[in-house]
């Protein structure tokens, strides 16, 4: 009876064990040392028989994870090694994923009696894992693509994670930074920290949906970079912020460009003074009772047009910049100094009475007198007016200042023109073969010849000025042509022949020279019409131009130049006779020859240059 009971109990135990195995969520098998299936919940997929038909068969014949040989069986590996196989993940041929675990069952002597192998389908888990990994990789790629630095703040512990990129953007190595919120705040610019903390606190209190602000952060090299910081907080059930994650983007280049654009919007590009737009805005802001008396100075740079025409726009620009610097240095920090137009300036003087405004004008004028530009002394006409009460229109005050400026300009015009002419003469003598002696001799000869031809006083004055400035256009010709020691090439000669037209434009730009502009333009025309630039003929050539041609030719022939030796008086007279009727007006040549130049020049030499006499030796 006992044996029967034991057998019955063993059968019941086996049945119970098989029942447990059958309900196991996965494939579970018990395998003996001969690799036979002792218990299993595997189903025969080939013949459709149940589990019992598999018991007693070799385990590897029904194993789905093996692909090439029975040696891949994990049960065999456990029997051979004595060690369990845990958590082996494999993909089956049908694309499913499984996790295999093989555990040895040992007796009291440590011998393996059985191996339990259970296989779990983890396809869904692997799919989720792959999706998460792909999502993480996508986000990582996106973050790396934006080149942003990432930070993650655990608000309860005050710990902050800084990404490597976050540190690198500021010039640090990750190990250089302590992982605390204090590290972050210590790097924010002192001027910006207030608004940054307020934006963070507002977001933590859910007053704003996001933290988004532009501010500056300190780099390791001591410079500040502009960043755009963004962050999002997470709140607990009580509405307390427990975590905040964010990034910062380097926007330094954009901020620099914005600053440049803002600067150019309200500043004159050439002089760096405020422009008209800013000045108009400043007038609106300062036109209050608190800023009165409010004074305005209007200034107009003298001689800019003639400077541009004569010396070129670069010299004109230099002159504008010089005057701008003088204006800034003579004014106070709170004064608004602006370039109002091409050659006009305006100065707004808050809380400044009329006396102080005129004192500033005097200081500007005195400073201009002490400066010496490369070619011209800076000169600016100024007018000032003061608004004392709110009922006075600011435009009326500006009109007063402008009217006063124009009155000063008229009074100063004669002096300014003299300064310009002196500068033109100086430049001509410095840059060409023309000399003061040559100009002086021509003025003497021109006066004598003009007197013999009964010129009026006005014509004599014009001729005297023409003798000095007829070649003024040469200041625009390059030095290598003007001072060339030898014959000019055809291209060089073409450039040289432009100087009468250049001289014409220069003289037309000055009120004091405008009346000799045509004489300068035609002083290289010839009697027979073969001259330049217009090929005028005979008496179509202005009289003073014809007269100048003769005395200029005579003086050039009788004095040394870099390209030739001087001729004696007799040879020069012979040449004038030969060219009378072709190059020169024949009647004027006759008048020239009638004069006793030796005697006339000897008389002039008593008060003039004694070297002239040498040229009259026969």
Secondary structure, 3 states (H helix, E strand, C coil): CHHHHHHHHHHHHHHHHHHHHHCCCCEEEEECCCCEEEEECCCCCCCCCCHHHCCCCEHHHHCCCCCCCHHHCHHHHHHHHCCCEEEEEEECCCCCEEEEEEEEEECCCCCEEEEEEEEEECHHHHHHHHHHHHHHHHHHHHHHHHCCEEEEEECCCCEEEECHHHHHHCCCCHHHCCCEHHHHHHHECCCCHHHHHHHHHHHHCCCCCCEEEEEEEECCCCCEEEEEEEEEEEECCCCCEEEEEEEEEECHHHHHHHHHHHHHHHECCCCCCECHHHHHHHHHHHCCHHHCCEEEEEEEECCHHHHHHHHCHHHHHHHHHHHHHHHHHHCCCCCEEEECCCCEEEEEECCCCHHHHHHHHHHHHHHHHHCCCCCCCCCEEEEEEEECCCCCCHHHHHHHHHHHHHHHHHHHHHHHHHHHHHHHHHHHHHHCCCCHHHHHHHHHHHHHHHHHCCCCHHHHHHHHHHHHHCCHHHHHCCHHHHCCCCCCCHHHHHHHCCHHHHHHHHHHCCCCCHHHHHHHHCCCCCCCCCCCCCCCCHHHCCHHHHHHHHHHHHHHHCCCECCECCCCHHHHHHHHHHHECCCECHHHHHHHHHCCHHHHHHHHHCCCCHHHHHHHCC
